[in-house]
């Protein structure tokens, strides 16, 4: 049985969701140290200006364990993120099809901890993608066969992943920017809809 260890993500990249789909067992590390400028609290989307990062502001305190990181209400970020998604993907083939499922993450519910917010997003995205990953609790003794991709799936310094070879799919701004690989899973979903699973 193949297993993978991942970090929590905020609307993680296509590569991250590929792991949920292809591995038999998935563990999310909720005890790791929080790292800035990673997918843990940011996602990348395609806009008319190119790639844009949407970052969830967090509160830093004495503990920097990811499970203890709290979401900040600073800067009306929820409204700004939803507005950015509407602007970027309003003309995509499937935005209208999914917007009612995703709007509550920005307008209705409020989560205190980042990991809880990310977990709720992950479960919703898996349902929309029609994938059923098997999540396993993280134990202190990882199997030698477990792939540890916590550091490898990274927006700044990604490590080589021979399994993930980004194949072009339709993107709204591809004529302007060319194909932009490994953006947020939202980019794939809004552009490819129910066919997203075949890309994974």
C-alpha positions in Angstrom: 0.0 0.0 0.0 1.4 3.4 -0.9 1.2 6.3 1.6 2.1 9.9 1.5 2.7 12.6 4.2 1.6 16.1 3.3 1.3 19.5 4.9 -2.1 21.2 5.2 -2.9 23.6 2.3 -5.3 26.5 1.5 -6.9 25.5 -1.8 -3.7 23.6 -2.5 -2.1 23.2 -5.9 -3.1 20.6 -8.5 0.0 18.6 -7.5 -1.2 18.3 -3.9 -4.6 17.0 -5.0 -3.0 14.5 -7.3 -1.4 12.9 -4.3 -4.8 12.6 -2.6 -6.1 10.9 -5.6 -3.2 8.5 -6.4 -2.0 7.4 -3.0 -3.8 4.6 -1.0 -3.3 6.5 2.3 -2.8 10.2 3.1 -1.6 11.7 6.4 -1.6 15.5 7.1 1.0 16.7 9.5 -0.7 18.9 12.1 2.3 19.1 14.4 4.9 20.5 12.0 6.3 24.0 12.4 4.4 26.7 10.5 6.3 28.1 7.5 5.7 31.4 5.8 5.2 31.8 2.1 4.0 28.2 1.6 0.8 26.6 0.5 -0.2 26.2 4.1 -1.9 29.6 4.0 -1.7 30.7 0.4 -2.9 29.6 -3.0 -1.9 30.7 -6.5 -4.5 31.7 -9.1 -4.4 33.0 -12.7 -5.5 36.5 -13.4 -5.3 38.9 -16.3 -2.0 40.2 -14.8 -0.5 36.7 -14.4 -0.2 34.6 -11.3 -1.5 36.1 -8.1 -1.1 34.8 -4.5 -4.0 34.8 -2.1 -2.7 34.6 1.5 -4.7 33.9 4.6 -3.4 36.2 7.4 -2.5 34.4 10.6 -1.8 35.2 14.2 1.7 34.4 15.4 2.1 33.7 19.1 4.4 31.7 21.3 3.6 28.4 19.5 4.3 28.2 15.9 3.0 24.6 15.5 0.7 24.5 12.5 -2.1 23.0 14.6 -2.1 26.1 16.9 -2.0 28.7 14.2 -5.1 30.9 14.3 -6.6 32.9 11.4 -6.5 36.7 11.6 -9.5 38.9 10.7 -7.1 41.6 9.6 -7.7 43.4 6.3 -11.1 42.0 5.3 -9.2 39.3 3.4 -12.2 36.9 3.0 -14.1 39.5 0.9 -10.9 40.3 -1.0 -10.2 36.7 -1.8 -13.7 36.0 -3.0 -13.7 39.2 -5.1 -10.3 38.1 -6.7 -11.8 34.7 -7.6 -14.9 36.2 -9.1 -12.7 38.6 -11.2 -10.2 36.0 -12.2 -12.6 33.1 -13.0 -16.0 34.8 -13.6 -15.6 34.0 -17.3 -14.3 30.5 -16.9 -16.5 27.6 -18.1 -17.5 26.3 -14.7 -17.2 29.1 -12.1 -21.0 29.6 -12.0 -21.4 25.9 -11.6 -19.4 25.8 -8.4 -19.6 29.2 -6.9 -22.5 28.4 -4.5 -20.5 25.5 -3.1 -17.4 27.7 -2.5 -18.8 31.1 -1.5 -19.6 30.1 2.1 -15.8 29.6 2.8 -15.5 33.4 2.3 -18.9 34.9 3.3 -20.7 32.7 5.8 -18.6 30.5 8.1 -15.6 31.6 10.1 -13.0 29.2 11.3 -10.6 30.0 14.2 -7.7 27.6 13.4 -6.0 27.5 10.0 -5.9 23.7 9.9 -9.7 23.4 10.5 -10.4 25.9 7.7 -8.1 24.0 5.4 -9.6 20.6 6.3 -13.1 21.9 5.6 -11.9 23.2 2.2 -10.2 19.9 1.4 -13.3 17.9 2.1 -15.4 20.1 -0.1 -12.9 20.1 -2.9 -12.7 16.3 -2.8 -16.4 16.1 -3.1 -16.5 18.5 -6.0 -13.7 16.6 -7.7 -15.3 13.2 -7.0 -12.3 11.8 -5.3 -12.3 9.8 -2.0 -8.9 9.8 -0.4 -8.2 7.6 2.6 -6.9 9.9 5.4 -4.9 8.2 8.1 -3.7 9.6 11.4 -0.1 10.6 11.5 1.9 8.3 13.8 5.4 8.8 15.1 6.8 5.9 13.1 6.4 6.5 9.4 6.7 3.5 7.1 9.8 3.4 5.0 7.5 3.3 2.0 5.8 6.6 3.0 6.5 9.5 0.6 7.2 12.6 2.6 6.2 15.5 0.4 5.9 18.2 3.1 8.8 20.2 1.8 8.6 19.1 -1.9 5.3 20.7 -2.7 6.4 24.3 -2.3 5.6 27.5 -4.3 9.0 29.0 -3.9 11.4 26.0 -4.1 9.6 22.9 -5.3 11.5 19.6 -5.3 11.5 17.3 -8.3 8.4 15.2 -8.6 8.8 12.6 -11.3 5.2 11.5 -10.8 3.7 15.0 -11.4 4.2 16.2 -14.9 1.9 19.2 -15.5 0.0 18.7 -18.7 -1.7 21.8 -20.3 -5.4 22.2 -19.9 -7.6 25.1 -21.0 -7.1 28.3 -18.9 -8.9 31.6 -19.3 -5.8 33.6 -19.8 -3.6 31.1 -21.7 -3.5 33.2 -24.9 -2.0 36.1 -22.8 0.3 34.2 -20.4 0.7 30.7 -21.9 -0.1 27.7 -19.7 0.5 28.3 -16.0 1.2 25.0 -14.3 0.4 23.8 -10.8 -1.9 26.6 -9.7 -4.6 26.2 -7.1 -7.0 23.3 -7.6 -9.6 26.0 -8.1 -8.0 26.9 -11.4 -8.4 23.3 -12.6 -11.9 23.0 -11.3 -13.2 26.3 -12.7 -11.7 25.6 -16.1 -12.2 21.8 -16.5 -15.2 21.1 -14.2 -16.1 17.4 -14.0 -13.2 16.4 -16.2 -10.7 17.6 -13.6 -10.5 14.1 -12.1 -9.1 12.8 -15.4 -6.3 15.3 -15.2 -5.4 14.2 -11.7 
